[in-house]
Amino acid sequence: MGHFQRRLWYVGPFVATLAVLGGIALWLMRQRRIVVFVLLTLVFTALAISTLDTAFWHFKRYQMPLIALFSAFAPLGAAFLANGFSISPRWRARKVLLVAAGASVAVTLVISWRFAPAYAANTGYVAAQPLLMARWLFENAPDEAAVAVHDVGAMRYLGERTTLDIVGLTTPGAADYWRNGPGSVGEFIDAQRPDLIASYGEGHGLGLGYLAATDLYAETLAEYRVTLDPAINVALAAELQGIYLPDYTAADNANQLSGLPNVAAYLDGLTRVDILDVADIQSERAHNYLWRNDELPGGFPTEYYQFDTLGCAANCSVMDGGRRINGEERFSIHATPGEDVVLVTRLHPANAGRYQVFASGELVAERVVPMLPGAFLEVPVLIPGSLVMGDATEIRIVPVSEGNFYMPYTHFVYQGHYAPSAPQNTPLSSFQNGSIQLLAAELALQDGVLQVRLNWNQPADLPRPTGDYVIFVHVLGEDGSIAAQADRRPGNGTLPPGNWLPGQLADQLDISISHLPPGTYDVVLGLFDPVTFERLVPVNGDESNRLHIGSFALD
């Protein structure tokens, strides 16, 4: 029983009730095999349909054969009702059965007449969009081309090309990705690498619009737009569908880190031994990946984006799928027992927050996520070798910020002996009781730019730094006013102190001073919270929690 867009009933409540009575009558007539067979058909067909799609879109199409069962049972139910819920006398039942059958035929004709305009409109939609797309494939696509499709029928049989059914009706394994949302669908397409994509972008909400905003839809080869009546449309996924040529360069970039190695030496001497591609179902299964949400997130469980990586110098554009998690994720890593591991997580810092990292049941770090939407951030965590149990090493990551999502995209596992170099000089200053040390600060003038070169250190024998803090550098005029300034997180904007590993971190901030008049200028720096603007207190700082690091003169 279902209702069609508030206009017509597929099977009216009265007909459905008669069908149930018909089933009861058959049971009383000892035709129980028929009843059991029909019930099992209803149940198992409904279960099979439920695996096709997480949305309701496909249900009404594939339930049509089940609706016919109601029409067959309803006349028998009418006869059963007319006989006062008795299965005798049979002559009366036969008469009522004939009348009910005639009425069913009449109702069918009336409903068919009313559905005729909707049927005509939908066949017109098919002719104006997927049929033309299939013809384009037949006429233009190379014979050996593989085509990722959403509506497989016309593309496969009229386009006469190999198809990759991203919904999963005809391609084994694809349905698992489809049920997990557009992030997983993007991962599936990346893994299969079809030559073309023939599908929609935005439809049923944002849907595959995530993919259409990336280089999976890099070049438009053909597009077909149809004006749809949403009250009767069951044929098309969206008003606009097309055929697109993918560019997988940004997907290839997703297989390596591009930000962290450019700003810190944390991975020097280590070897990458494992990678977990979040939202890639096959990769998740290989790592016993589990995730949960404590609050309903709304939208899709996975997303797919193409962003630049913060701190990157080359090959910065990355195309990757990931999850939205407010409960926890856990997974196993493949590593050599007893050796140190640096786990680097690529995430989307769409929301400010924090998360805790556990290895083999022990808390090893708490990390901060600065709010930097529209880019990927690479966050390192050091796991001591004593907690690395080989393939049995379980990692558990728990967000601790209410209302915000932790959004992991890829976990990279590096292994080896982690031995941070000890500083050779006494720090100029320190913050957070020595956990954040400033070893050196140098000033250099070049082409109207003041280069502020900083060397930070996190001592291995002291508690880890905490929090998200931003460096501020102020150029002060002779009257003490701010003549120029720069604000940025350490590590070229990628490493707030709460995400540091033990060891040294070289950094540089550039400040334009070409507009300054001749004179002598002092340079001070400090660290502040970007939300509260509260400054950390430096050793040897002034009353404004600033540290003087040098002076320069302009002629």
Solvent accessible surface area in square Angstrom, and as a share of the most:
residue,aa,sasa,rsa
1,M,123,0.55
2,G,23,0.22
3,H,76,0.34
4,F,11,0.04
5,Q,82,0.36
6,R,224,0.82
7,R,136,0.50
8,L,21,0.11
9,W,115,0.40
10,Y,37,0.14
11,V,8,0.05
12,G,19,0.18
13,P,69,0.43
14,F,139,0.58
15,V,47,0.27
16,A,13,0.10
17,T,76,0.44
18,L,17,0.09
19,A,7,0.06
20,V,92,0.53
21,L,29,0.14
22,G,0,0.00
23,G,12,0.11
24,I,79,0.40
25,A,2,0.01
26,L,22,0.11
27,W,103,0.36
28,L,89,0.44
29,M,82,0.37
30,R,187,0.68
31,Q,81,0.36
32,R,99,0.36
33,R,218,0.80
34,I,80,0.40
35,V,13,0.08
36,V,67,0.38
37,F,141,0.59
38,V,17,0.10
39,L,97,0.48
40,L,90,0.45
41,T,44,0.26
42,L,45,0.22
43,V,78,0.45
44,F,127,0.53
45,T,42,0.24
46,A,45,0.35
47,L,102,0.51
48,A,59,0.46
49,I,9,0.05
50,S,55,0.35
51,T,71,0.41
52,L,37,0.18
53,D,8,0.04
54,T,93,0.54
55,A,47,0.36
56,F,125,0.52
57,W,33,0.12
58,H,3,0.01
59,F,46,0.19
60,K,25,0.11
61,R,70,0.26
62,Y,77,0.29
63,Q,63,0.28
64,M,92,0.41
65,P,91,0.57
66,L,18,0.09
67,I,32,0.16
68,A,64,0.50
69,L,48,0.24
70,F,41,0.17
71,S,57,0.36
72,A,68,0.53
73,F,29,0.12
74,A,6,0.05
75,P,14,0.09
76,L,37,0.19
77,G,0,0.00
78,A,21,0.16
79,A,2,0.02
80,F,11,0.05
81,L,75,0.38
82,A,40,0.31
83,N,13,0.07
84,G,55,0.53
85,F,115,0.48
86,S,44,0.29
87,I,73,0.37
88,S,62,0.40
89,P,60,0.38
90,R,170,0.62
91,W,147,0.52
92,R,107,0.39
93,A,23,0.18
94,R,143,0.52
95,K,124,0.53
96,V,32,0.18
97,L,68,0.34
98,L,134,0.67
99,V,109,0.63
100,A,14,0.11
101,A,40,0.31
102,G,41,0.40
103,A,53,0.41
104,S,35,0.22
105,V,90,0.52
106,A,53,0.41
107,V,74,0.43
108,T,72,0.42
109,L,119,0.59
110,V,88,0.51
111,I,59,0.30
112,S,60,0.39
113,W,200,0.70
114,R,138,0.50
115,F,42,0.17
116,A,46,0.36
117,P,89,0.56
118,A,11,0.09
119,Y,157,0.60
120,A,60,0.47
121,A,29,0.22
122,N,15,0.08
123,T,59,0.35
124,G,38,0.36
125,Y,21,0.08
126,V,61,0.35
127,A,48,0.37
128,A,43,0.34
129,Q,0,0.00
130,P,8,0.05
131,L,40,0.20
132,L,64,0.32
133,M,0,0.00
134,A,0,0.00
135,R,126,0.46
136,W,51,0.18
137,L,0,0.00
138,F,101,0.42
139,E,131,0.59
140,N,81,0.41
141,A,6,0.05
142,P,74,0.47
143,D,119,0.62
144,E,144,0.64
145,A,2,0.01
146,A,31,0.24
147,V,0,0.00
148,A,0,0.00
149,V,0,0.00
150,H,7,0.03
151,D,28,0.15
152,V,24,0.14
153,G,36,0.35
154,A,26,0.20
155,M,3,0.01
156,R,102,0.37
157,Y,164,0.62
158,L,92,0.46
159,G,0,0.00
160,E,107,0.48
161,R,24,0.09
162,T,82,0.48
163,T,16,0.09
164,L,18,0.09
165,D,1,0.01
166,I,2,0.01
167,V,0,0.00
168,G,17,0.16
169,L,61,0.30
170,T,87,0.50
171,T,23,0.14
172,P,126,0.79
173,G,45,0.43
174,A,0,0.00
175,A,21,0.16
176,D,32,0.17
177,Y,20,0.07
178,W,27,0.10
179,R,87,0.32
180,N,32,0.17
181,G,7,0.07
182,P,5,0.03
183,G,0,0.00
184,S,0,0.00
185,V,3,0.02
186,G,0,0.00
187,E,5,0.02
188,F,10,0.04
189,I,1,0.00
190,D,29,0.15
191,A,66,0.51
192,Q,95,0.42
193,R,91,0.33
194,P,2,0.01
195,D,71,0.37
196,L,9,0.05
197,I,1,0.00
198,A,1,0.01
199,S,0,0.00
200,Y,4,0.02
201,G,11,0.11
202,E,119,0.53
203,G,9,0.08
204,H,83,0.37
205,G,59,0.56
206,L,74,0.37
207,G,8,0.08
208,L,4,0.02
209,G,6,0.06
210,Y,24,0.09
211,L,0,0.00
212,A,39,0.30
213,A,88,0.68
214,T,9,0.05
215,D,43,0.22
216,L,0,0.00
217,Y,18,0.07
218,A,51,0.40
219,E,89,0.40
220,T,74,0.43
221,L,59,0.30
222,A,15,0.12
223,E,84,0.37
224,Y,42,0.16
225,R,164,0.60
226,V,15,0.08
227,T,119,0.69
228,L,24,0.12
229,D,53,0.27
230,P,108,0.68
231,A,26,0.20
232,I,19,0.10
233,N,16,0.08
234,V,41,0.23
235,A,20,0.15
236,L,0,0.00
237,A,7,0.06
238,A,10,0.07
239,E,73,0.33
240,L,52,0.26
241,Q,4,0.02
242,G,0,0.00
243,I,0,0.00
244,Y,13,0.05
245,L,73,0.36
246,P,15,0.10
247,D,60,0.31
248,Y,33,0.12
249,T,82,0.48
250,A,3,0.03
251,A,2,0.01
252,D,64,0.33
253,N,15,0.08
254,A,11,0.09
255,N,78,0.40
256,Q,80,0.36
257,L,17,0.08
258,S,19,0.12
259,G,1,0.01
260,L,4,0.02
261,P,69,0.43
262,N,80,0.41
263,V,19,0.11
264,A,13,0.10
265,A,61,0.48
266,Y,8,0.03
267,L,19,0.09
268,D,108,0.56
269,G,82,0.79
270,L,21,0.11
271,T,88,0.51
272,R,96,0.35
273,V,66,0.38
274,D,19,0.10
275,I,52,0.26
276,L,3,0.02
277,D,33,0.17
278,V,0,0.00
279,A,0,0.00
280,D,20,0.10
281,I,12,0.06
282,Q,138,0.61
283,S,20,0.13
284,E,12,0.05
285,R,157,0.57
286,A,59,0.46
287,H,9,0.04
288,N,104,0.53
289,Y,19,0.07
290,L,116,0.58
291,W,84,0.30
292,R,108,0.39
293,N,39,0.20
294,D,93,0.48
295,E,102,0.46
296,L,177,0.88
297,P,38,0.24
298,G,47,0.45
299,G,75,0.72
300,F,63,0.26
301,P,35,0.22
302,T,0,0.00
303,E,18,0.08
304,Y,1,0.00
305,Y,57,0.22
306,Q,48,0.22
307,F,33,0.14
308,D,84,0.43
309,T,6,0.04
310,L,48,0.24
311,G,10,0.10
312,C,24,0.14
313,A,78,0.60
314,A,68,0.53
315,N,109,0.56
316,C,33,0.20
317,S,36,0.24
318,V,0,0.00
319,M,3,0.01
320,D,4,0.02
321,G,0,0.00
322,G,1,0.01
323,R,4,0.01
324,R,30,0.11
325,I,0,0.00
326,N,26,0.14
327,G,2,0.02
328,E,13,0.06
329,E,0,0.00
330,R,69,0.25
331,F,3,0.01
332,S,10,0.07
333,I,1,0.01
334,H,67,0.30
335,A,12,0.09
336,T,72,0.42
337,P,88,0.56
338,G,55,0.53
339,E,76,0.34
340,D,29,0.15
341,V,0,0.00
342,V,1,0.00
343,L,1,0.01
344,V,0,0.00
345,T,4,0.02
346,R,0,0.00
347,L,1,0.01
348,H,15,0.07
349,P,0,0.00
350,A,21,0.16
351,N,42,0.22
352,A,41,0.32
353,G,18,0.17
354,R,107,0.39
355,Y,2,0.01
356,Q,44,0.19
357,V,1,0.00
358,F,37,0.15
359,A,0,0.00
360,S,40,0.26
361,G,66,0.64
362,E,98,0.44
363,L,98,0.49
364,V,35,0.20
365,A,16,0.12
366,E,65,0.29
367,R,11,0.04
368,V,11,0.06
369,V,14,0.08
370,P,1,0.01
371,M,118,0.53
372,L,44,0.22
373,P,87,0.55
374,G,43,0.41
375,A,13,0.10
376,F,0,0.00
377,L,0,0.00
378,E,4,0.02
379,V,1,0.01
380,P,0,0.00
381,V,3,0.02
382,L,34,0.17
383,I,0,0.00
384,P,55,0.35
385,G,9,0.09
386,S,90,0.58
387,L,18,0.09
388,V,3,0.02
389,M,99,0.44
390,G,4,0.04
391,D,91,0.47
392,A,81,0.63
393,T,0,0.00
394,E,70,0.31
395,I,0,0.00
396,R,73,0.27
397,I,1,0.00
398,V,25,0.14
399,P,17,0.11
400,V,49,0.28
401,S,28,0.18
402,E,168,0.75
403,G,61,0.58
404,N,48,0.25
405,F,42,0.18
406,Y,9,0.03
407,M,16,0.07
408,P,0,0.00
409,Y,2,0.01
410,T,2,0.01
411,H,1,0.00
412,F,0,0.00
413,V,2,0.01
414,Y,28,0.11
415,Q,8,0.03
416,G,14,0.13
417,H,151,0.67
418,Y,29,0.11
419,A,70,0.55
420,P,51,0.32
421,S,75,0.49
422,A,70,0.54
423,P,48,0.30
424,Q,171,0.76
425,N,77,0.40
426,T,116,0.68
427,P,45,0.28
428,L,84,0.42
429,S,5,0.03
430,S,17,0.11
431,F,2,0.01
432,Q,49,0.22
433,N,156,0.80
434,G,12,0.12
435,S,6,0.04
436,I,0,0.00
437,Q,28,0.13
438,L,0,0.00
439,L,3,0.01
440,A,35,0.27
441,A,19,0.15
442,E,100,0.45
443,L,47,0.23
444,A,26,0.20
445,L,85,0.42
446,Q,99,0.44
447,D,136,0.71
448,G,32,0.31
449,V,46,0.26
450,L,0,0.00
451,Q,26,0.12
452,V,0,0.00
453,R,100,0.36
454,L,6,0.03
455,N,40,0.21
456,W,1,0.00
457,N,4,0.02
458,Q,1,0.00
459,P,15,0.10
460,A,62,0.48
461,D,125,0.65
462,L,62,0.31
463,P,103,0.65
464,R,110,0.40
465,P,5,0.03
466,T,88,0.51
467,G,23,0.22
468,D,27,0.14
469,Y,35,0.13
470,V,10,0.06
471,I,0,0.00
472,F,4,0.02
473,V,0,0.00
474,H,12,0.05
475,V,0,0.00
476,L,15,0.07
477,G,14,0.13
478,E,143,0.64
479,D,120,0.62
480,G,43,0.41
481,S,59,0.38
482,I,84,0.43
483,A,32,0.25
484,A,11,0.08
485,Q,92,0.41
486,A,21,0.16
487,D,71,0.37
488,R,59,0.21
489,R,32,0.12
490,P,0,0.00
491,G,1,0.01
492,N,73,0.38
493,G,14,0.13
494,T,6,0.04
495,L,1,0.00
496,P,0,0.00
497,P,0,0.00
498,G,2,0.02
499,N,1,0.00
500,W,4,0.01
501,L,3,0.01
502,P,4,0.02
503,G,8,0.08
504,Q,52,0.23
505,L,3,0.02
506,A,78,0.60
507,D,15,0.08
508,Q,68,0.30
509,L,3,0.01
510,D,84,0.44
511,I,6,0.03
512,S,67,0.43
513,I,6,0.03
514,S,87,0.56
515,H,119,0.53
516,L,22,0.11
517,P,87,0.55
518,P,95,0.60
519,G,20,0.19
520,T,69,0.40
521,Y,12,0.04
522,D,56,0.29
523,V,0,0.00
524,V,6,0.04
525,L,0,0.00
526,G,0,0.00
527,L,1,0.00
528,F,26,0.11
529,D,33,0.17
530,P,39,0.24
531,V,118,0.68
532,T,86,0.50
533,F,141,0.59
534,E,122,0.55
535,R,78,0.29
536,L,25,0.12
537,V,106,0.61
538,P,8,0.05
539,V,83,0.48
540,N,117,0.60
541,G,32,0.31
542,D,51,0.26
543,E,160,0.72
544,S,45,0.29
545,N,40,0.21
546,R,47,0.17
547,L,10,0.05
548,H,103,0.46
549,I,22,0.11
550,G,18,0.18
551,S,58,0.38
552,F,20,0.08
553,A,63,0.48
554,L,38,0.19
555,D,169,0.87
